Amino acid sequence: MSALKVWFAIATRPAIVKRSVRVALVVGTALTLINQGGRLLALDIDAPTLARIVLTYIVPYCVSTWAAVEALHERGTG
């Protein structure tokens, strides 16, 4: 199996996905409130703002997943 396939196989393990979703929800919500709180309270959400909010959740998900996969690789348990 190629290295990329192995990486994605690890990244899609239920435990890693669950942890990454939790991280994304906590961090994404905090950052959204910090960065877009005023617009949310004013109900002033346009397409670019919505795209930024979505990315605010995607980025911590990806970072958490990457960190978990790399940690498993370093320990040799991936």
NORZI-V312758 format. One record per residue. SS is DSSP state (a for helix, b for strand, c for the rest). PSI is psi in whole degrees, -180 to 180 (none if undefined). OMEGA is omega in radians with two decimals (* if undefined). Layout:
# NORZI-V312758
ss=SS psi=PSI omega=OMEGA
ss=SS psi=PSI omega=OMEGA
This chain:
# NORZI-V312758
ss=c psi=140 omega=-3.12
ss=c psi=161 omega=-3.12
ss=a psi=-38 omega=-3.14
ss=a psi=-40 omega=3.10
ss=a psi=-40 omega=3.11
ss=a psi=-45 omega=-3.14
ss=a psi=-48 omega=-3.13
ss=a psi=-32 omega=3.08
ss=a psi=-40 omega=3.10
ss=a psi=-43 omega=-3.08
ss=a psi=-24 omega=-3.11
ss=c psi=9 omega=3.04
ss=c psi=139 omega=-3.10
ss=a psi=-40 omega=-3.12
ss=a psi=-39 omega=3.14
ss=a psi=-43 omega=3.12
ss=a psi=-44 omega=-3.12
ss=a psi=-46 omega=3.14
ss=a psi=-43 omega=-3.13
ss=a psi=-37 omega=3.09
ss=a psi=-44 omega=3.12
ss=a psi=-45 omega=3.13
ss=a psi=-46 omega=-3.12
ss=a psi=-40 omega=3.14
ss=a psi=-44 omega=-3.12
ss=a psi=-54 omega=-3.08
ss=a psi=-44 omega=-3.14
ss=a psi=-41 omega=3.12
ss=a psi=-45 omega=3.12
ss=a psi=-47 omega=-3.13
ss=a psi=-37 omega=3.10
ss=a psi=-43 omega=3.12
ss=a psi=-40 omega=3.11
ss=a psi=-48 omega=-3.00
ss=a psi=-30 omega=-3.05
ss=a psi=10 omega=-3.06
ss=a psi=-45 omega=3.14
ss=a psi=-43 omega=3.13
ss=a psi=-37 omega=3.11
ss=a psi=-45 omega=3.12
ss=a psi=-34 omega=3.13
ss=c psi=-3 omega=-3.06
ss=c psi=42 omega=-3.12
ss=c psi=69 omega=-3.08
ss=c psi=113 omega=3.06
ss=c psi=179 omega=-3.07
ss=a psi=-45 omega=3.12
ss=a psi=-37 omega=3.11
ss=a psi=-42 omega=3.12
ss=a psi=-40 omega=3.10
ss=a psi=-41 omega=3.10
ss=a psi=-39 omega=3.12
ss=a psi=-44 omega=3.12
ss=a psi=-45 omega=3.12
ss=a psi=-31 omega=3.12
ss=a psi=-26 omega=3.06
ss=a psi=-35 omega=-3.10
ss=a psi=-41 omega=-3.08
ss=a psi=-51 omega=3.12
ss=a psi=-29 omega=3.06
ss=a psi=-48 omega=-3.12
ss=a psi=-42 omega=3.14
ss=a psi=-44 omega=3.13
ss=a psi=-43 omega=3.12
ss=a psi=-47 omega=3.14
ss=a psi=-46 omega=-3.12
ss=a psi=-42 omega=-3.14
ss=a psi=-44 omega=-3.13
ss=a psi=-45 omega=-3.13
ss=a psi=-38 omega=3.11
ss=a psi=-41 omega=3.09
ss=a psi=-39 omega=3.10
ss=a psi=-43 omega=-3.13
ss=a psi=-37 omega=3.12
ss=a psi=-14 omega=-3.13
ss=c psi=19 omega=-3.12
ss=c psi=10 omega=-3.12
ss=c psi=none omega=*
